[in-house]
């Protein structure tokens, strides 16, 4: 019975905060960095580190700028496979292919590139934004092309017959 005495009457120990803020660490976590942290001035970044950060940010800006182009092959394949008939799925897919890039251009462009600005930027962030917008326009053009193939864009004269003036004849002749 002595083996099970701890199960029947458990002893509860209070957890002690291990860090300076007084918050508790998760179970199983042992903090070794608490004794290492020091208060003082922040570490100054050297010129070479700043240059590396600029290069990394430029690389990330370029990757972000061309990211919308990665969806172009998939959108082309989906447009081809869905056919040109007027059904709900192809029409909704085409609407999304136009709407999502348009929304992204006007609402997300500045948000995406704000954290990539640096002090001594060799290439202006505007160029990356321009590439991003061009890739979004290319993606949007697939949706417009799909609308054209479905016949939803009025491009022929017969699409505008309601606004065309009727021809009135001054005289008619009858053959008997």
Residue frames as a rotation matrix with the C-alpha (Angstrom) as fourth column:
UNK 1
0.563 0.826 0.000 0.00
0.826 -0.563 0.000 0.00
0.000 0.000 -1.000 0.00
UNK 2
0.218 -0.565 -0.796 2.97
0.324 -0.727 0.605 2.27
-0.920 -0.390 0.024 0.49
UNK 3
-0.685 -0.478 0.549 3.57
0.644 -0.046 0.763 2.27
-0.340 0.877 0.340 -3.25
UNK 4
-0.248 0.716 0.653 0.20
0.783 -0.249 0.570 3.83
0.570 0.652 -0.499 -3.89
UNK 5
0.071 0.285 -0.956 0.22
0.880 -0.469 -0.074 6.38
-0.470 -0.836 -0.284 -1.10
UNK 6
-0.780 -0.402 -0.479 1.42
0.139 -0.859 0.493 9.12
-0.610 0.318 0.726 -3.47
UNK 7
-0.819 0.536 0.203 -1.50
0.245 0.006 0.970 8.36
0.519 0.844 -0.136 -5.79
UNK 8
0.027 0.887 -0.461 -4.04
0.912 0.166 0.374 8.47
0.408 -0.431 -0.805 -2.97
UNK 9
0.783 0.133 -0.608 -2.70
0.438 -0.811 0.387 11.61
-0.442 -0.569 -0.693 -1.30
UNK 10
0.317 -0.707 0.633 -0.60
0.833 -0.112 -0.542 13.55
0.454 0.699 0.553 -3.83
UNK 11
0.064 -0.372 -0.926 1.72
0.643 -0.694 0.323 16.31
-0.763 -0.616 0.195 -2.70
UNK 12
0.709 0.269 0.652 1.21
0.683 -0.493 -0.539 19.47
0.176 0.827 -0.533 -4.74
UNK 13
-0.228 -0.849 -0.476 4.22
0.788 -0.448 0.422 21.69
-0.572 -0.279 0.771 -5.33
UNK 14
0.763 0.440 -0.474 3.90
0.143 -0.829 -0.540 25.28
-0.630 0.345 -0.696 -6.47
UNK 15
0.382 -0.613 0.692 5.73
0.907 0.105 -0.407 26.22
0.177 0.783 0.596 -9.64
UNK 16
0.176 -0.429 -0.886 8.28
0.415 -0.783 0.462 28.98
-0.892 -0.449 0.040 -9.34
UNK 17
0.988 0.113 -0.108 8.68
-0.040 -0.484 -0.874 31.56
-0.151 0.868 -0.474 -12.07
UNK 18
0.403 -0.888 0.221 11.97
0.790 0.460 0.406 30.94
-0.462 0.011 0.887 -13.78
UNK 19
-0.160 -0.493 0.855 12.36
0.835 -0.530 -0.149 34.16
0.526 0.690 0.496 -15.69
UNK 20
-0.899 -0.344 -0.270 12.66
0.437 -0.740 -0.512 37.77
-0.024 -0.578 0.815 -14.56
UNK 21
-0.675 0.698 0.241 9.15
-0.429 -0.636 0.642 38.75
0.601 0.330 0.728 -15.69
UNK 22
-0.650 0.393 0.650 7.52
-0.621 0.218 -0.753 36.30
-0.437 -0.893 0.102 -13.30
UNK 23
0.371 0.798 -0.475 5.74
-0.927 0.344 -0.146 34.21
0.047 0.495 0.868 -15.91
UNK 24
0.267 -0.192 0.944 5.82
-0.378 0.880 0.286 30.44
-0.886 -0.434 0.162 -15.78
UNK 25
-0.569 -0.495 -0.657 7.62
-0.815 0.234 0.530 28.28
-0.108 0.837 -0.536 -18.29
UNK 26
0.438 0.746 -0.501 5.83
-0.787 0.588 0.186 25.33
0.434 0.313 0.845 -19.85
UNK 27
0.709 -0.150 0.689 6.29
-0.409 0.708 0.575 21.90
-0.575 -0.690 0.441 -18.24
UNK 28
0.670 -0.520 0.530 9.55
0.640 0.766 -0.058 20.26
-0.376 0.378 0.846 -19.24
UNK 29
0.625 -0.447 0.640 11.23
0.300 -0.620 -0.725 23.52
0.721 0.646 -0.253 -20.24
UNK 30
0.481 -0.561 -0.674 14.44
0.772 -0.092 0.629 24.39
-0.414 -0.823 0.389 -18.48
UNK 31
0.971 -0.079 0.226 15.67
0.043 -0.870 -0.491 27.89
0.236 0.487 -0.841 -19.03
UNK 32
0.284 -0.940 -0.190 19.42
0.916 0.208 0.343 28.24
-0.283 -0.271 0.920 -19.45
UNK 33
-0.162 -0.337 0.927 19.36
0.734 -0.669 -0.115 31.63
0.659 0.662 0.356 -21.14
UNK 34
0.827 0.561 0.039 18.11
0.389 -0.622 0.680 33.51
0.406 -0.547 -0.733 -18.06
UNK 35
0.571 -0.677 -0.464 21.57
0.476 -0.187 0.859 33.77
-0.669 -0.712 0.215 -16.60
UNK 36
-0.313 -0.740 0.596 23.01
0.914 -0.064 0.400 34.87
-0.258 0.670 0.697 -19.94
UNK 37
0.386 0.533 0.753 20.70
0.747 -0.659 0.083 37.83
0.541 0.531 -0.653 -20.64
UNK 38
-0.510 -0.591 -0.625 22.20
0.810 -0.574 -0.118 41.21
-0.289 -0.566 0.772 -19.86
UNK 39
0.719 0.685 -0.117 20.67
0.626 -0.712 -0.317 44.63
-0.300 0.155 -0.941 -19.73
UNK 40
-0.250 -0.807 -0.534 22.38
0.316 -0.590 0.743 47.36
-0.915 0.017 0.402 -21.64
UNK 41
-0.077 0.166 -0.983 22.70
-0.749 -0.661 -0.053 48.91
-0.658 0.732 0.175 -25.03
UNK 42
0.836 0.402 0.374 21.64
-0.060 0.743 -0.666 46.90
-0.546 0.534 0.645 -28.07
UNK 43
-0.049 -0.887 0.459 24.34
0.512 0.372 0.774 45.37
-0.858 0.273 0.436 -30.19
UNK 44
0.186 0.031 -0.982 25.38
-0.624 -0.768 -0.142 47.58
-0.759 0.639 -0.123 -33.10
UNK 45
0.740 0.113 0.663 25.13
0.386 0.736 -0.556 45.99
-0.551 0.667 0.501 -36.53
UNK 46
-0.285 -0.934 -0.213 28.31
0.210 -0.278 0.937 46.22
-0.935 0.223 0.275 -38.56
UNK 47
-0.137 0.169 -0.976 28.43
-0.791 -0.612 0.005 47.62
-0.597 0.772 0.218 -42.09
UNK 48
-0.876 -0.225 -0.426 28.86
-0.448 0.708 0.546 44.17
0.178 0.669 -0.721 -43.59
UNK 49
-0.749 0.660 0.053 25.81
0.520 0.636 -0.571 42.86
-0.411 -0.400 -0.820 -41.74
UNK 50
-0.051 0.731 -0.680 23.75
-0.188 -0.676 -0.713 45.81
-0.981 0.091 0.171 -43.00
UNK 51
-0.434 -0.185 -0.882 24.87
-0.883 -0.106 0.457 45.02
-0.178 0.977 -0.117 -46.53
UNK 52
-0.991 0.079 -0.107 23.84
0.061 0.984 0.169 41.37
0.118 0.161 -0.980 -46.10
UNK 53
-0.420 0.890 -0.177 20.46
0.421 0.019 -0.907 42.45
-0.804 -0.455 -0.382 -44.73
UNK 54
-0.074 0.357 -0.931 19.98
-0.654 -0.722 -0.225 44.74
-0.753 0.592 0.288 -47.74
UNK 55
-0.742 -0.261 -0.617 20.86
-0.655 0.478 0.586 41.90
0.142 0.839 -0.525 -50.12
UNK 56
-0.899 0.437 0.009 18.48
0.413 0.855 -0.314 39.53
-0.145 -0.279 -0.949 -48.36
UNK 57
-0.178 0.870 -0.460 15.69
0.134 -0.442 -0.887 42.10
-0.975 -0.219 -0.037 -48.42
UNK 58
-0.261 0.034 -0.965 16.28
-0.874 -0.434 0.221 42.76
-0.411 0.900 0.143 -52.13
UNK 59
-0.943 -0.100 -0.316 16.16
-0.232 0.880 0.414 39.02
0.237 0.464 -0.853 -52.81
UNK 60
-0.655 0.751 -0.083 12.95
0.570 0.420 -0.706 38.68
-0.495 -0.510 -0.703 -50.78
UNK 61
-0.126 0.599 -0.791 11.42
-0.350 -0.773 -0.529 41.69
-0.928 0.210 0.307 -52.57
UNK 62
-0.570 -0.134 -0.811 12.19
-0.822 0.099 0.561 40.09
0.006 0.986 -0.166 -55.94
UNK 63
-0.962 0.238 -0.134 10.68
0.240 0.971 0.003 36.76
0.131 -0.029 -0.991 -54.83
UNK 64
-0.394 0.855 -0.338 7.59
0.396 -0.174 -0.902 38.58
-0.829 -0.489 -0.270 -53.60
UNK 65
-0.274 0.254 -0.927 7.31
-0.660 -0.751 -0.010 40.57
-0.699 0.609 0.374 -56.83
UNK 66
-0.568 0.003 -0.823 7.29
-0.756 0.394 0.523 37.51
0.325 0.919 -0.221 -59.09
UNK 67
-0.873 0.241 0.424 5.20
-0.110 0.749 -0.653 35.30
-0.475 -0.617 -0.627 -56.78
UNK 68
0.108 0.988 -0.111 1.90
-0.463 -0.049 -0.885 36.01
-0.880 0.147 0.452 -58.62
UNK 69
0.003 -0.165 -0.986 3.47
-0.996 0.083 -0.017 34.72
0.085 0.983 -0.165 -61.84
UNK 70
-0.904 -0.390 0.174 3.71
-0.411 0.905 -0.111 31.24
-0.115 -0.172 -0.978 -60.34
UNK 71
-0.319 0.866 0.386 -0.08
0.037 0.418 -0.908 30.86
-0.947 -0.275 -0.165 -60.52
UNK 72
-0.086 0.288 -0.954 -0.27
-0.880 -0.471 -0.063 31.70
-0.467 0.834 0.293 -64.24
UNK 73
-0.790 -0.207 -0.577 0.40
-0.519 0.726 0.450 28.16
0.326 0.655 -0.681 -65.58
UNK 74
-0.856 0.517 0.006 -2.19
0.407 0.682 -0.608 26.65
-0.318 -0.518 -0.794 -63.24
UNK 75
-0.163 0.825 -0.542 -4.78
-0.179 -0.565 -0.806 29.28
-0.970 -0.034 0.240 -64.20
UNK 76
-0.352 -0.020 -0.936 -4.12
-0.928 -0.126 0.351 28.67
-0.125 0.992 0.026 -67.90
UNK 77
-0.952 -0.034 -0.303 -4.57
-0.092 0.979 0.180 24.93
0.291 0.200 -0.936 -67.47
UNK 78
-0.622 0.775 -0.112 -7.77
0.423 0.213 -0.881 25.35
-0.658 -0.595 -0.461 -65.45
UNK 79
-0.128 0.573 -0.810 -9.16
-0.580 -0.705 -0.408 27.75
-0.805 0.417 0.422 -68.05
UNK 80
-0.594 -0.162 -0.788 -8.39
-0.782 0.348 0.518 25.32
0.190 0.924 -0.333 -70.85
UNK 81
-0.965 0.150 -0.217 -9.90
0.181 0.975 -0.130 22.34
0.192 -0.165 -0.967 -69.05
UNK 82
-0.577 0.790 -0.206 -13.12
0.182 -0.121 -0.976 24.08
-0.796 -0.601 -0.074 -68.00
UNK 83
-0.352 0.447 0.823 -14.23
0.934 0.230 0.275 24.78
-0.067 0.865 -0.498 -71.57
UNK 84
-0.992 -0.050 0.112 -15.99
0.075 -0.971 0.228 27.79
0.098 0.235 0.967 -73.03
UNK 85
-0.244 0.969 -0.040 -19.57
0.598 0.183 0.780 26.96
0.763 0.166 -0.624 -72.16
UNK 86
-0.405 0.202 0.892 -21.63
-0.545 -0.836 -0.059 29.30
0.734 -0.510 0.449 -70.00
UNK 87
0.330 0.435 -0.838 -21.87
0.481 0.686 0.546 27.36
0.812 -0.583 0.017 -66.77
UNK 88
0.972 0.163 0.167 -21.59
-0.049 -0.557 0.829 28.44
0.228 -0.814 -0.534 -63.17
UNK 89
0.634 -0.767 -0.099 -18.12
0.527 0.335 0.781 27.01
-0.566 -0.547 0.617 -62.45
UNK 90
-0.137 -0.762 0.633 -16.24
0.985 -0.171 0.007 28.52
0.103 0.624 0.774 -65.43
UNK 91
0.354 0.311 0.882 -17.95
0.313 -0.928 0.201 31.89
0.882 0.205 -0.425 -64.98
UNK 92
0.999 0.022 0.042 -17.16
-0.034 -0.302 0.953 32.02
0.033 -0.953 -0.301 -61.25
UNK 93
0.382 -0.922 0.061 -13.61
0.795 0.362 0.486 30.88
-0.471 -0.137 0.872 -61.90
UNK 94
-0.105 -0.396 0.912 -13.17
0.842 -0.523 -0.130 33.67
0.529 0.755 0.389 -64.45
UNK 95
0.721 0.403 0.564 -14.63
0.042 -0.837 0.545 36.23
0.691 -0.370 -0.621 -62.07
UNK 96
0.895 -0.424 -0.136 -12.15
0.194 0.097 0.976 35.14
-0.401 -0.901 0.169 -59.40
UNK 97
0.114 -0.895 0.431 -9.28
0.974 0.187 0.131 35.27
-0.198 0.405 0.893 -61.91
UNK 98
-0.015 -0.069 0.997 -10.11
0.483 -0.874 -0.053 38.92
0.875 0.481 0.046 -62.54
UNK 99
0.778 0.487 0.398 -11.20
-0.063 -0.570 0.819 39.97
0.626 -0.662 -0.413 -59.05
UNK 100
0.819 -0.449 -0.357 -8.37
0.527 0.344 0.777 38.52
-0.226 -0.824 0.519 -56.91
UNK 101
-0.209 -0.943 0.260 -5.46
0.975 -0.222 -0.018 40.17
0.075 0.250 0.965 -58.80
UNK 102
-0.017 0.282 0.959 -7.39
0.295 -0.915 0.274 43.44
0.955 0.287 -0.068 -58.98
UNK 103
0.926 0.375 0.050 -8.02
0.030 -0.205 0.978 43.36
0.377 -0.904 -0.201 -55.24
UNK 104
0.519 -0.804 -0.289 -4.39
0.811 0.356 0.465 42.45
-0.271 -0.475 0.837 -54.60
UNK 105
-0.234 -0.609 0.758 -3.12
0.792 -0.571 -0.214 45.35
0.563 0.551 0.616 -56.70
UNK 106
0.049 0.349 0.936 -5.18
-0.042 -0.935 0.351 47.96
0.998 -0.056 -0.031 -54.87
UNK 107
0.826 0.386 0.411 -5.13
-0.391 -0.135 0.911 46.66
0.407 -0.913 0.040 -51.29
UNK 108
0.916 -0.399 0.033 -2.07
0.268 0.674 0.688 44.48
-0.297 -0.621 0.725 -50.73
UNK 109
0.580 -0.742 0.336 0.77
0.472 -0.029 -0.881 45.95
0.663 0.670 0.334 -52.79
UNK 110
0.168 -0.539 0.826 2.00
-0.528 -0.756 -0.386 48.46
0.832 -0.371 -0.412 -50.22
UNK 111
0.721 0.153 0.676 1.44
-0.683 0.326 0.654 46.10
-0.120 -0.933 0.340 -47.28
UNK 112
0.941 -0.333 0.063 3.54
0.339 0.926 -0.167 43.38
-0.003 0.178 0.984 -48.88
UNK 113
0.297 -0.890 0.346 6.54
0.631 -0.089 -0.771 45.58
0.717 0.448 0.535 -49.60
UNK 114
0.762 0.028 0.646 6.55
-0.331 -0.842 0.426 47.83
0.556 -0.539 -0.633 -46.50
UNK 115
0.854 -0.421 0.306 8.75
-0.187 0.300 0.935 45.56
-0.486 -0.856 0.178 -44.39
UNK 116
0.517 -0.675 0.526 11.28
0.827 0.554 -0.102 45.20
-0.222 0.487 0.845 -47.23
UNK 117
0.820 -0.231 0.523 12.37
0.039 -0.890 -0.455 48.85
0.570 0.393 -0.721 -47.32
UNK 118
0.300 -0.795 -0.527 15.93
0.948 0.186 0.258 49.66
-0.106 -0.577 0.810 -46.26
UNK 119
0.470 -0.175 -0.865 17.88
0.197 -0.935 0.296 52.87
-0.861 -0.310 -0.404 -45.69
UNK 120
-0.248 -0.690 -0.680 20.40
-0.644 -0.407 0.648 52.60
-0.724 0.598 -0.343 -48.52
UNK 121
0.355 0.472 0.807 18.38
0.220 0.797 -0.562 50.77
-0.909 0.377 0.179 -51.09
UNK 122
-0.726 -0.683 -0.083 20.20
0.028 -0.150 0.988 50.36
-0.687 0.715 0.128 -54.42
UNK 123
-0.809 0.552 0.200 17.07
0.324 0.136 0.936 49.39
0.490 0.823 -0.289 -56.36
UNK 124
-0.712 0.587 0.385 13.98
-0.699 -0.646 -0.307 51.41
0.068 -0.488 0.870 -55.43
UNK 125
-0.736 0.501 0.456 11.12
0.104 0.748 -0.655 49.40
-0.669 -0.435 -0.603 -53.98
UNK 126
0.102 0.794 -0.599 8.88
-0.625 -0.418 -0.660 50.99
-0.774 0.441 0.454 -56.65
UNK 127
-0.351 -0.289 -0.891 10.47
-0.910 0.330 0.252 48.75
0.221 0.899 -0.378 -59.29
UNK 128
-1.000 0.022 -0.007 9.60
0.023 0.953 -0.302 45.65
0.000 -0.302 -0.953 -57.31
UNK 129
-0.348 0.932 -0.100 6.06
-0.023 -0.115 -0.993 46.96
-0.937 -0.343 0.062 -56.89
UNK 130
0.002 0.316 -0.949 5.83
-0.926 -0.357 -0.121 47.55
-0.377 0.879 0.292 -60.65
UNK 131
-0.757 -0.308 -0.576 6.90
-0.520 0.818 0.245 43.97
0.396 0.485 -0.780 -61.37
UNK 132
-0.865 0.488 0.116 4.34
0.216 0.571 -0.792 42.74
-0.453 -0.660 -0.600 -58.83
UNK 133
-0.054 0.880 -0.473 1.58
-0.393 -0.454 -0.800 44.77
-0.918 0.142 0.370 -60.49
UNK 134
-0.218 -0.083 -0.972 2.62
-0.975 0.058 0.214 43.52
0.038 0.995 -0.093 -63.96
UNK 135
-0.967 -0.126 -0.222 2.48
-0.119 0.992 -0.048 39.91
0.226 -0.020 -0.974 -62.77
UNK 136
-0.559 0.829 -0.001 -0.96
0.200 0.134 -0.971 40.52
-0.805 -0.543 -0.241 -61.28
UNK 137
0.036 0.553 -0.833 -2.14
-0.773 -0.513 -0.374 42.10
-0.634 0.657 0.408 -64.55
UNK 138
-0.615 -0.304 -0.727 -0.83
-0.719 0.595 0.359 39.07
0.324 0.744 -0.585 -66.46
UNK 139
-0.953 0.303 0.017 -2.76
0.253 0.824 -0.507 36.82
-0.168 -0.478 -0.862 -64.10
UNK 140
-0.253 0.900 -0.356 -5.86
-0.087 -0.387 -0.918 38.97
-0.964 -0.201 0.176 -64.50
UNK 141
-0.314 0.098 -0.944 -5.59
-0.913 -0.302 0.273 38.88
-0.259 0.948 0.184 -68.29
UNK 142
-0.989 0.014 -0.145 -6.21
-0.023 0.968 0.250 35.12
0.143 0.251 -0.957 -68.20
UNK 143
-0.479 0.868 -0.130 -9.63
0.516 0.158 -0.842 35.79
-0.711 -0.470 -0.523 -66.69
UNK 144
-0.027 0.437 -0.899 -10.37
-0.533 -0.767 -0.357 38.46
-0.846 0.469 0.254 -69.29
UNK 145
-0.710 -0.295 -0.640 -9.29
-0.703 0.361 0.613 36.06
0.050 0.885 -0.463 -72.07
UNK 146
-0.907 0.416 0.059 -11.62
0.391 0.888 -0.242 33.42
-0.153 -0.196 -0.969 -70.60
UNK 147
-0.128 0.879 -0.459 -14.52
0.132 -0.443 -0.887 35.91
-0.983 -0.174 -0.059 -70.62
UNK 148
-0.236 -0.032 -0.971 -13.72
-0.858 -0.462 0.224 36.67
-0.456 0.886 0.081 -74.27
UNK 149
-0.931 -0.178 -0.319 -13.71
-0.316 0.831 0.458 32.97
0.184 0.528 -0.829 -75.19
UNK 150
-0.666 0.746 -0.009 -17.06
0.594 0.523 -0.611 32.46
-0.451 -0.412 -0.792 -73.45
UNK 151
-0.437 0.487 0.756 -18.53
0.658 -0.400 0.638 35.38
0.613 0.776 -0.146 -75.40
UNK 152
0.335 0.586 -0.738 -19.22
0.937 -0.288 0.197 37.53
-0.097 -0.758 -0.645 -72.35
UNK 153
-0.371 -0.467 -0.803 -17.22
0.285 -0.880 0.380 40.52
-0.884 -0.087 0.459 -73.61
UNK 154
0.688 0.715 0.122 -19.09
0.354 -0.185 -0.917 42.52
-0.633 0.674 -0.381 -76.27
UNK 155
-0.329 -0.909 -0.257 -16.64
0.038 -0.285 0.958 42.66
-0.944 0.305 0.128 -79.17
UNK 156
-0.721 0.116 0.683 -18.84
0.685 0.271 0.676 42.20
-0.106 0.956 -0.275 -82.24
UNK 157
-0.897 0.409 0.166 -21.28
-0.310 -0.851 0.423 44.55
0.314 0.328 0.891 -83.93
UNK 158
-0.147 0.902 -0.405 -24.19
0.094 0.421 0.902 42.28
0.985 0.095 -0.146 -83.09
UNK 159
-0.356 -0.034 -0.934 -23.51
0.909 0.216 -0.355 42.79
0.214 -0.976 -0.047 -79.39
UNK 160
-0.807 -0.038 -0.589 -24.36
0.259 -0.920 -0.295 46.48
-0.530 -0.391 0.752 -79.79
UNK 161
-0.691 0.567 0.449 -27.54
0.547 0.004 0.837 46.23
0.473 0.824 -0.312 -81.90
UNK 162
0.169 0.807 -0.566 -29.71
0.984 -0.168 0.055 47.71
-0.051 -0.567 -0.822 -79.15
UNK 163
0.146 -0.192 -0.971 -27.87
0.330 -0.916 0.230 51.03
-0.933 -0.354 -0.070 -79.47
UNK 164
-0.838 -0.443 0.319 -27.63
0.412 -0.130 0.902 51.07
-0.358 0.887 0.292 -83.25
UNK 165
-0.384 0.701 -0.601 -29.91
-0.563 -0.694 -0.449 53.41
-0.732 0.166 0.661 -85.20
UNK 166
0.108 0.527 0.843 -32.47
0.507 0.700 -0.503 51.87
-0.855 0.482 -0.192 -87.47
UNK 167
-0.934 -0.357 0.004 -32.15
0.158 -0.402 0.902 52.52
-0.320 0.843 0.432 -91.16
UNK 168
0.104 0.984 -0.147 -35.19
0.185 -0.165 -0.969 54.30
-0.977 0.074 -0.200 -92.52
UNK 169
-0.655 -0.255 0.712 -35.81
0.710 0.116 0.695 54.13
-0.260 0.960 0.105 -96.23
UNK 170
-0.712 0.374 -0.594 -37.27
-0.351 -0.923 -0.160 57.15
-0.608 0.095 0.788 -98.01
UNK 171
0.208 0.806 -0.555 -39.02
-0.967 0.085 -0.239 55.07
-0.145 0.586 0.797 -100.61
UNK 172
-0.422 -0.255 0.870 -39.56
-0.202 0.962 0.184 51.44
-0.884 -0.098 -0.458 -101.41
UNK 173
-0.334 0.314 -0.889 -40.33
-0.940 -0.039 0.339 49.73
0.072 0.949 0.308 -104.64
UNK 174
0.063 0.483 0.874 -42.53
-0.394 0.816 -0.423 46.75
-0.917 -0.317 0.242 -105.23
UNK 175
-0.780 -0.297 -0.551 -41.99
-0.623 0.285 0.729 44.29
-0.060 0.911 -0.407 -108.02
UNK 176
0.167 0.915 0.368 -45.05
-0.679 0.377 -0.630 42.59
-0.715 -0.145 0.684 -109.41
